[in-house]
Each structure stands twice: as C-alpha cells, then as structure tokens.
Amino acid sequence: MNIEDILPGQPFPLGAVPRDNGVNFAVFSRNGTKVILNLFNDAGEKEPSDKIELNPEINKTGDIWHVFIKNLKPGTMYLYQVDGPFNPGEGHRFNINDFLLDPYAKALTPESIFLNLPKNYRPPFDKSDIEHAECMHPFNFPKCVVIDENSFDWEGDKPINRPLHESIIYEVHAKGFTAGMDSGVRNPGTYDGFMEKIPYLKDLGITAVELMPVFEFDEFENANINPRTGERMENYWGYSTTAFFAPKATFAADKAPGGVVTEFKRLVKELHKAGIEVILDVVFNHTAEGNEHGVAISFRGFENSIYYMLVDSHKEYYMNYSGCGNTFNCNHPIVRTFIIDCLRHWVLDYHIDGFRFDLASILTRSPDGSIPCIPPLTNAISEDPLLAKTKIIAEPWDAGGAYHVGCFPGGRWAEWNDKFRDEIRRFWRGDEQASTSAATRMSGSSDLYSMSGRTPNHSINFVSCHDGFTMNDLVSYNHKHNDENGEDNRDGTDSNWSYNHGYEGPTANPFIEKMRNKQIKNFMLTLLISQGTPMILGGDEFRRSQRGNNNAYCQDNDMSWFDWSQFENNRAIFNFTKRAISLRKNHAVFRRNTFFLGQRAGTVPDIQWYNADGSNPDWNDISRFLAFCLFGQYCKNKDGKEDNDFYIAANTDRQDIMVTIPTPLSGKKWYLIADTSDDSDNSLVDEENLEQLREQEHYVIPANSLIILIAK
C-alpha cells in the first residue's frame, strides 16, 4: 500500500465506514499506546496483506484512533492489534500479540476462535508471559468485514410498530426452525431457509418472531462432552456475544464475506411483507471473553478496565452478575454509548422492531454493582428518540440476585413475567389454592404493573420459553433429563411445576396422550385469552419435544431442532392454537389497554368472578376452579362495535363440575366456543360454526378442562 493512500481519517462514526474513495476506520482505546490496523485480501490469509501502525499524533483524537485508507471497498477484511500496559491488578490487559475484532464490526467471516485455540493456550498473567504466550494465528481468526449499509434495497420497508396489545410473539431459534428433519427448505438452518417458512407463520397467525441471539457468537465456546455420544457440545442458544453489530455468519446460506448482511436484511423485509415484526434477543450483560482465564477477542484487548465490571480491590478479577464469568460495565458512559449505538444500528440499518434484553437487571447496575433508583442506561434506552417506537422487553432479573419483575426501572419497559409462567403451571397441574394467583395473572397482573403506571400489555405472558421445558415436555415429564449436557444432570432448574400424567416421557397409551393433548390446549388457550402480551415458544403449536431436557443450551442437534415430520401427527394442536390466536385477535376483551375496575355503581362490571354455583367467590377458600365473565361493552373491536360478552371457566380438579352459568345480558344467548375436554377438532370452533347451548343455565365441565362461552 502506498503511503499517500493513508490519511488521518475522522474519529466518528466508530467502526469501518465506506466513503466514495475509501474506508474510514475508528476505534476507542483510552490507555492503548499503539494501534495496528491489519488488512486482508482473503479470509484464509496466513498474514495480513498490509499492516498500518497508527500515529497517535496524527491518527488519534481524544481516545479515538482513526485512519482513512483510500481505494478500499466494501468487502475488505481487517483486524486490530493494540499495545499498552499489561497490569491486571490495575485492570489493564493489553497484548500486542492478540488479534482483535472491532467492537463496531458490521460483519465477520465464519472462522471459530475457540475451535482454533492453540493446544496449550492460556492467557498471560504478567508482562513476562506475553512474549511466550501462544496466540491465535490470523488465518484462523474471524475477520471483520467492511459493509456498505446503504447498498440494500428495502423497497420502502420500515419497522411495523404494532402496539403491544395487538402483538402475539413467537420465540424461535433462527437456525433450529428449519435445521431439523423434513423442514422442506432449500437451505436448512439458515436465514434463507427461515424465509421459506414465513407462510407457515402467517397461517398460524402470530404477529412477531422473537429470534434467539443472532449477534455473532462462537458455538465452539462450549467444551462439554456428551457422555452418550462422546461428541463435543456446542453453544446452540448463542447467549455469549463476540460481535454486537454483526449478524451470525454461519446462519447464512450466502458464505461470501458480508453476504450474511444482505441475507438477514432480506429475511426482515420478507417477514415485514407478511405483517410479522422482528424482535431480537440481545445479550449485553456479558461477552464471550470470560473471566480472568478467558480469551481476548475484542473488548479486553482495547480497554478492559472500562468495558467490564472489575472487583475494586483486585481488578484482575471480574464481577460476575451474569453467571458467565464477566459482567459488561453497562452504565459506564463509554459502554452505555456503545449499547445505544448498537440498538440504533439494528433499528436504522436492519429495521428491527424490538429487543428482548437477556438478564436485563445487569443493565441497571452501576460500575460498582449497586442499583440506583434511575439507572442511566435503561432510562436512556426508554427515552432515546430513535428507539421511541421500538419494543423494549426486559428479562427482569440477573444471576446476582437482582429481581425486577413488576418494577423494572426506566419507564416504558415490558417484562417477561415469570410469575405468570409458574402460577399458571401450578394452576393447571391442579395444585391446592392456586386459583387466586391464576386469576391475578389471567387478569393482567395488576399487582405487578399498575403502581408503575404501566398497562397489562407490559406483562409478557408465557407458559414455556427456550429456557425450560417445552409445552409438550411440561405435560410429559416430572423431572428434567439433562444428562446429555455433560453436567451430570446438575444444570437446569428443578422447579418445573410439570406433570407427566402417569408415565415419564413418550408413550403410546391413548388415555395418557389424550390427557396431554387436553392439558396443552388448556395452557395454550389460557395464555391467549389472558390480559397481557402472549409469547408462544416456537414448536409448542405441534408438540415439539426436547426429550425432557430443560436446558438444551448446548444441544445443536435434533433434540432442539424442529422435527417437521411430527407436524401432521399433531396438526390438531396446530389448528387449536391457530383458532385460539384468531379468537384473541377478533375480540378486544382479551387484549385490554387498561386494568379491570370491577363493579362500578349503576353499571355492568368489566369483569365478574364466580364460584361454580354462580355466587361470588371467597378468594381465601377457592381452589381448583376459576370462572369469570368479561363484558364487552367496555371494549371496541376493529369494526368500532362493542365486543361480545364471554363466560370462561376452568376446572383443574380430577372430578367433573356442574356449573351455574350467569344469565347473559340484553336477552342474548350463550354459544359454546371452546371446551378443551373435546378431543376432536371441535374443541375450539370458528365463530361462524358456533352452536347455541341447549341448556343456558348449567354446564358440566369435565375434569382438567377449560370452557369459553360467547354471548350473541
């Protein structure tokens, strides 16, 4: 490279940004003393084609190192090296021998860091170790790829910005959705393959996909061995980020450097065409660099003392509120800016509709680990003008004991509601005295969200999610079966609130199978008629199983992947779920924007609760039964008309119950819309096929069943 092609460059924006006649590179390092930019012509090059040492007198403004290289184009590959003090006790871990990923890299090549670590690799512990420490070779270290963000034709696409109260979220793994048996797509396990399944999602009726992590991660970070097969396990879920601005390249069918960017954007655009939003599960609480024994990939080599929360008196050690070895220093101004920049990037450059933040309570912690009343980062995300229409969803706890369910700080945040999950599971299992708590959850969890001025829709309701049993396994196993994770079945929660209905695991017993199908219908229908924003775990709509594994984070195989060969066997559950989604969409009483007020003087209540005999329930005594009416005059459907009234009753006992049905208002009649005890395809019917109840005053609800009546 000619010296005249190297210019001082600009400090902003950070990252590698193509210009008309070259590329501007900018990166943050406060205490670094030397920065080298390495350029590569090919992903497999053994040595850089060019090494450019930045001059701090010319190529540094404040704490930003920058350079402009003429005649470079998108597709150029690069890495950094940074020198500086190596003093772990003061928080500094600079090592000029390490190749580093740009924290703002927009794409990576798909090489694995952890699969290619030198055999005897260990991080240096003092300055003398650096000269002798084994380091990664550039040819098997992933390269950053220069991307032109403006080259994609969005055809007028924008984020959908659907209100939460109209949303039905579908949590799914981008690879596992099509990687399994009989997926029938051209490129299984890819974004391209996912696109081919969009008609399926549209037919089901969900309004948003929540993709498990698609930021770059290294699946070979996990070194566990499957005790049954002897194979090395992988990081399947992806909750260990290596590059926050880059979509995961191995999930792309297009293997050209940077091809993943176009493919993922095309997926977002096609989902939007189908009316489906895209929510990303993002992991800002820690990185893949691990603890003091971990690998320098990016942040550690640029400015370890700022990017991570370190133990104040022993800065060679990392605070570990994530349970994964390190904790990102989210409320340091530099890191806070990085996170906001990242979120803006995905919204502006990828048209993403929302984010679910893993272990989000870490985002509230100050650099010393304490939690202030108004954490700067969560408040900044909530108030950021470019994210104003973007959904922000917290997993409101962390591994350090912080628990913010119902009180996540920062304004408009929605939250995963684990109380809904646990209390609805206990209710349908038939636990004693579970009806009162189930009533609170089904009516929107006002005990959690009303005091903060939020609505029922800020509660993200779910019965199952990626972390835990699938809905099929919830009704098929009493205990977790995680032996194949290589951790002696110690991992994963023991608090599953599950019931196998008489046999552990798959069975051909028709009675047990009937009970399991009915219980899945109970769970699914309860989820979709409850106030709040429902989230369905992908595959639950046709009984996807993980063979009793409730922590399949390392199972990148047919245990986790969708087995599409089972779809026809369980089409009845799919049809039921599809109709339950349609019922929710068609009736505003199931998706209120405000909490119930109950009885008001001289008016019909918005909700009325009942005992089986039609009397008012004693909430201190009620058990294994729940019934209520929703009155539609307070809610208007999309046609502007008042909604119908509904009577909903659940019997979680082992005995059938004769219930007294309240008299419908205004001379209307009750029609049966759902009875989960019916094992035919008529357990939930389309509204055009409703039949009027012959007996308008009483109904027998079989054991472990849910009924819904509609007044017409």
N, C-alpha and C positions, 0 to 999 in steps of 0.2 A: 504494500500500500504506500502510495506517495504521501510525503509529509504535508503537501498542500491540500490533501483531501481531509485532513484532520483539523477541525475548527473548534473553538472554545465551547460552543453549544449553549443551551439555555437550561436553567435549573427546574423549570416547570414546563409541561407536566412531568411527573415522575414516570419511569418506565422507558420503553423504547417506542418512539413515535415517529412514523414515516412522514417526511416532508416531500416537497416537489423534487428535490435533487439530492435526497439522502435521508438519514435517520438520526434523530436526536436521542441520546441516552442520558438518563438522570437517575441517580440513586442516593439514598440517605445513608450517611455514616458520620457520626459526630466524632468519635475517637479514633477512627481509622487514620493511618498515616500514609498509606499507599493504596491506590485502587488501580487494578489492571482489568481492562476490557478485552476478552478473548473472542475472536470471531472465527466461525467455522463455515466451510463450504458444504460440508456433509455431516449428517448426524453421527456417522461412524468414524469420523476422522480421529486418528490417534493423537494428533497435536493440533492446536489452533492454526488456522491459516495466517492470522495476524494477532499480535499481542500489543495492545496500546496502553501504555502507562500514562495515567492522567497526572498532569502537573497541578498541584494544589494552588499554585499562584495564578494559573490560567483557567483551570477546569474545576474550580470549587467556589461556590457562593454560599456563605454561611456553612451549613452542614450538608449541603447537596453537592455531590460530584457530578459533573456533566461533560459531555463531549458531543460534537456533531460530526458524523462521518459522511462525506459526500459519496454519491453514486451507489449507496446501499439501497436495497429494495426490500419490500415485504417478503418474508420467507427466509431472511438472513437469520442465522443461528448464533447465539452468543452465551457466554458465561462470565462471571466476575471472579476475581481473586482480590482479597483485601488483607493488608498487613496493619498491625497496630499492636498495642500492649497485650501480652498474654499473662493475665494475672487473675485467675478465677476468684481469688479471695476478694477482689475488688469488682468482680462481675465481668471482667474482660476476657474474651476467648478468641481473639484474632489469631488467624493462622494463614499465612500467605500460601501455604501448600494446598489449601482446600479450594476446590471449585465451588462456586455459589450460584444459586438461582436468584435472579432478580425478583424481589418481593412483588413487583408490579408486572411480572411477565404475563403476557396475554395468552400464551400457549407454550406447551412443552412437547418435545419429542418423547416417545413412549419408553425409553430405557428405564430400568429399575435401579434405584440406588441400593436398596437393601439386598437384592439378589446378587449384586456385583461387588459387595463389600470385600475388600481383601481378606484372605482367610484368617489372618491374625490381627484384624483391625481392632484397635481400641483408641479412644480419644486421648489426646495428650493431657497430662496432669500438671506439668510445669514446663517452663520455657525450653528446657533441655530436651524434653520429649518431642518437640515439634520437628526437630531435624531428623529424628529417626522414626517418627510415626508413619505408618502406611496410610496412603491417601488414595482416593478414587482416581482412576485414570479418566481423562476427558472423553475418550471414545465410548465408555460405557456409563457415563453420567448423562442424565437427561439435559438437553439443550433448551434454552429459551428461544422462542421463535418470534421474530418481528411480525406484527399483524397490522394490516390496514383495516381499521374498524369501520371505515366508511365505504368499503367496496361491496357490501352485501345489499341486494335489492329487497327491501322489506315490503314493497308493493303497498305502501300506505298503512302497514300494520302498526298498531300501538298496543300497550297494555290494556286489558279489558276493563279493569277497575270495577268488577262486580261487587256490590255490597256484601258484607259478611253474612247478613241474614238470608241472602239468596244463594249462599255457597254450600256445596257438598263436596268435601275434599276426599281425594283418593290417594292414600300414601303408597308409593310403589318404588321399587328399585329399578333404575333405568336399564341396567343390564339384565337382571333376573326376570323382568317382564317377558322377554322373548328368547332368553338363552336356553330354555328347557325343551323338553320333549314335545314334538308336534306343534311348535309355535307357528309353523307355516309361513315364516317370513324369509325374505331373500338373504338377509344378513342378521342372523340371530345374535342377540346380546348387544346390539348397537343402537345408537340414536336412529339410524335409518330403519332398523327393524321395529323400533318403537312406533315410528310414523305409520307403519303398515297396520298397527293395531288401533289407530285412532278411531276408525268406525266402530270398533267394539266398545270403546269408552263412551262414544257418543250415544250408542244404543243403550248402554247401561244407564246413562243419564247424569253422571257426575259432572260437576262444573269446574273442578280444578284438580290437577295432579300435583301432589307434593312429592317431588323427586328426592329420594335419599341422596347423600352427598355426591355431587358431580364436579366439585372443585377437585383439582389434581390431588391424588393421594397415591401411595405406593402399596399395592396389595401384598407385596412380599415383606412388608414390615413385620408381619406375624411369623414367628419361627416355631410355633407349636407343631407337634407331630400328631396326626390322627392315630390313636392307638389301635384302631381296627385295620386301617389300610397301610400304615407306615408312611403316608404322604405328608408333606409339609402343608400346613394350613395357610390360608390367605386372609388378608383383611378384606372381607367382602363388603361390609357396610360402608367403609370409607370415612369413618369418623377420625381422621388423622391427616390433616391437610398438609400438602407440600407447596402448593401454589394457589393462592386465593382468587386470582383474576383469570385463571385458565380452566376451561372445561376439560374433563378427563379424556386424554387422547385415546386410550385403549378401548373406550366405549364407542369409538367412531369406526365406521366401515372405511372411511377415507383415511388412509395411513400416510398420506403426504404431509410434510411438516406444515402445521397450521390448518390442515384440512378439517380438523375437528371443529374449528370455529364456525365454518360455513355450515357444516352438518348439524351442529347443535342449534344454530340460528334457524335453520330450515325446520327443525323439529318444533321450535317455539312458534314459528309462523303458521305451521300447519295445525298445531293444536289451537291456536287462536282462531283460525278459519272455522274450526269445529265448535267454537264457543267455549273452549276449555282453557282456563287460566293455568299458569305455571308458577308454582311455589317451590323455592329451593330450600332444602335442609342445609343450613350452613353451620360451620364449626369454627367459631372464633375464640373458643375457650382455651385451646391448646394447639400445638403443632406436632408434626411427626418427628421433631428433633429430640424428643425425650428428655431425660434428666441429665445429671452431670456425667453419666456414662453414655450419653446418646451421640448422635451423628450430626455434624454441622452440615446443613443443607442450604440454609439461606439466612434467616434472621440472626442466628447465633454468630455467624461469621461477619455480619455487617454491624451489629450493635446489640450484643447480648444483654448488656446492662439496662437497656431501655425496653426492648421488646418483651422481656419476661419479668415476672414477679420473682424476686430473689429473696432468700432469707436474709434479713437485715444484718445480723451479726456474723453470718457465714455465707457470703454471696456466691460461693462456689456451688451452693445448693439451691434448688428451685422449690418455690411453694407449689403445692400440688392439690389445688382445689378441683382439678379435673379428674383425678384418679388415673391420669395417663402420663405422669412424670413431670410435666411442666404446666404452668398457667400463663396464658398470654396476658400481658400487662395492659388490659383493655382501656383503662382510664388514664393512662399517661397520654398527654396531648398528641405526641407523635403517633402512637398506636391508635388512638381514637380517630385521628385524621385518616390513617390507613384504612380503618374499617369503614368509615363513611365513604371514602373514595371507592372502596371495593363495592359497596352496596349500590352506589350511584352508577358504577361501571355496568353492573348486571341489569339495572333498570334502564339505563340510557342506551347501552350498546347491545343488549340481548332482549329487551322488552319484557323482563321478568315482572310478574305480577305481585310477588310477595316472598317472604322469607320466614322460615321456622328456625329459631336460634337454639342450637343444642346447648344444654346446660347453661341456660341464659343467665342464671343468677351470678355467674362469674363476670358477666358484663357489668354488674353493679358494683363490683369490688374495687376499692381504691388500691393503689400500689402497695399499701401495707396490709392488704387483705380485709380491711374493715369495709362496712357497707354504709355509705352516707344516706341520708334521707332522700336526696335528689341526686342520684348518680349521673355524672356528666354524660356518659355515653348513651345510656338508654333514653335519657331525655333528649339528647341530640338526634338520635335516630327517629324518635317520635316527632320531633319538631322540624326535621330537615325539609326544606321546601321542595326539593327534588324527589323526596320519598313520600310526599304528603298523601298520595293516593295508593301507596303500596301497603299491602297487608304485612303486618309485623306480628309474629306469633312466638311467644316465649315457651320453652320448656323451663318452667319457673323454679328450678332447683339446681344444685350442683353437688359434687361429691364431697364438699367440705362442710355440709350441714346447713347451708342456706336453703330456705324453703319459702317461696313467694307465691304460692297458689292463692289467688284472690287478691293479692296486693302487690303485683309486680310493678316496680316503680318506673315512671316515665310516661304516664298519660294514657295513650290510646291502645296500648298493647293488648292483644288477645293472648290467651294462655291455654296450653294443654292442661286439661282438668283431670288429674289422676283420681280425684275423689269420685268423679262420675264413673270412671272405669271400675274402681274397686267396689263401690256401693251398688252399682247395677249388677255386677257379677255376683255379689253376695245375695242380692235380692232374688235373682233368678235361680241361684243354687238352692234357694229355699231356707236360707239362714233365718233364725229367730230374730224378731224385732228389726228386720231390715227395711220394712215398708216406709217408715217415716223418712229415713235418709234417701231412699229411692225417690220418694215424692219430691223432696227438695231438689234433687239432681234433675229429674224429668221436667220440673217447672222452671229451670233456668239457673239454679244455684245462686239465688239472690243473697244467701248468707255470705257468699264469697265476693260478689261483684257489685252489689247495689251501693254499698257505702262509698266506693271509689268513683261513683258516677258513671260506671260503665253499664253496658246492656247485657242481656242474656247471651248475645252472639259473641261476646268476648270470651265465652267459655267454649273451647274446642273440645267437644264431647267425643269420646271414643271408648270402645269396649276392648279392642285389640289394636296393637301397633307393631312396628318392626321389632320392638324390644319386649319380648314376652311370647306367650302362646299365640298362635293364630286362632281364629274363632273356632275352626274345626278342632284344634288340639285342646282348646279350652273345654270342650264337651267330650273329649276322648281320653284325657289323661288326668290322673290325680296328682302325678308327680312329674317334675322335669326329667328329661332324659338327654343330658348334655355330654354324655361320656365321650362322644367323638370329637369334642372340642379339645381334648388333650389336657384337661384340667381336673380330672378325677371327679367330674360332676359337681365341683365346688362353685362354679360360676353360675350366674343367673339367679333370679330371685326364687325363694321358696314360697312367697306369698302370691299364689296364683288364683286362689278362690275358684278353682276348677272342680269339675266332677265328671268322671268317665262313664257314668250310667251303668256300671256293673262289670265293665271289662276294660283293662288298660290297653289302649291302642286300637288299631283297626280290627274290625270284626265283621263277620258275615251274618251275625244274629239279627234277624229283621226287626225284632222288638227294640233292641238297643239302637239300631240305626234309625228307626222311626223317632225314638226319643231324642236322639242327637239332632236330627233334622228339625224337629219341633223347637228345640232349645236354640238352635242357630237362628231360626225365624224370630223367636222371642227377642233375642239380643238385637238382631238387625232392625226389627220394627220399632223396638223401644228407642234405639239410637236415632232413628229417622223421624220419630214423632216428638222427641224431646225438644224443649226450648234450648237454644244454643246452636252452635255450628257443628254439624256432624262430620266426623272423619272416619272413613272406611279403610281398613287395611286391605291393600290390593290382594286379590285372590280369595278373600273371605266369601265373595259372592258365588264361588263354586267350590268351597270347602278345601282350599289349599292347605296342605299339611306340611309341617317341618319335623314329622315323626317324633313329636314330643320334645323337641329341642326349643327351649325358651330363650336362648341367647346365641342365635346362629350367626353371630358376627363374623365368624371365620369359615363359614361353610359356603364357598363359592362353587356350588355343585347342585345336583338335582334335589338336595334337601331343601334348598332355599328357592331355587328357580320355580317359576310357574310350570306345572305339568298340565299342558293344554289337553292331553289325552283324557283327563278327568272331567273336562267341561261337560260333555254330553251326559256322563253319569250323574252329574249334579246340576243339570240345566234347570230343574225345578227351583233350586235355591237361587240361581241367577234370575229366573223370572220373578220370583218373590221379591228379591232385592230391587229389581228394576221397577216393579209396581210400587214398592214402598217409597222409592225415590220420587216417582211420579206423584204419589199421594202428597208428599211433602211439598213438592213444587206447586201443586194445584191449590193448596189451601194455606192461607196466610196465618191461620190459628196455630200452626206448628212452627212458625218462624217469626215470632213477635219481636219487635224492636224495644219493647218495654217489659218490665216485670209485672206479674199479676198483682192486682189490688184486692181481689176477692169481692166480697159483698159490699155494695155501696147503697146508701139509703135510697129507697124508692126505685132501684134499678135492678136489672138482672146482673148477677156477678159475672166477671170474665172467666172465673174458674170456680167449680164447686166440687168438693170431695165427698165421697160416700163410703159407708160400710156396705157389706153385702146385702143387708136388709133395707138399704136406701136411706138410713139415718146418717147423721153427721158422725164422722169417726172420732174415737178417742185416740189421739196420737201417742199417748203413753201406753196404749194397750194393743194397738193394731199390729197384726203380724201375718205375713204371707198372703196378704191381699191388698189390693190398691185399686180404687176406682175414682173417676172424676169425669166431669163434663167440661168441655171447652165451648164457650158461647161465642159464635162467630160475628155478632153484631159489632164487636169492637175491632174487627179486622176486615180490611177490604182486599179482595183478590185483584188480579191484574185487570179484570174487566170492570173494576170500580164498584162491584157489587159486594154487599156484606157476605161474609163467609157462612158456611153451614155450621150447625152445632154438632158436636161429637161426644159420644159416650165411650170411654176407654176403661177397660177393667182387666186386671191381671190377677191370676190365681197361681201362686207359686207353691201351693200345698200339694200333698200327694193324694188328696181327695177332691172329687168334683164339688162345685159350689153352685147352688141355686141363688142367683142374684135378683134383686128387685130393681127394675130399670126405671129411672125417673121419667116422668111424663114429658114428652118433647113440647116445646113452646109453639104457640100460634097454630095449634091444630095439625102440626106436621106429624109424620110417621117415621119410625126408625127403620133403617135398612142396614143389613149386615154387610160390612165392607171387609172385615178380616176376622178369622178365627184360626189361630195357629195350630189348633188340635186337628184340623182337617189335613190329612196327609196327601190330599190330591192337589192339583194345580189351582184349586179354587180357594185355598186358604187365605188369599188376598186377591180380590177381584177388581177389575177395572170398573170405574164408576158407571159406565154405560151398561154394565151387566148386573147391576145390583138387584137384589130381591128384597121385597118388604118382609119384615118379620111377621109371621103369623101371630105370635104371642108378643104383644107390645109391652107387657108388664114384667115378665120374668124371662130369664135365660140361664141355662145350665152351662157354666164354664168348666170344662174338664180340667183335671189336674195339670199344672205346669203349662198353662195356656194363656194367651192374650186375645181379647176380642176388641173390635172397634165397630161402633155403630155410627151411622151418619143420619142426621135428620133432614128429611126432604118433604 
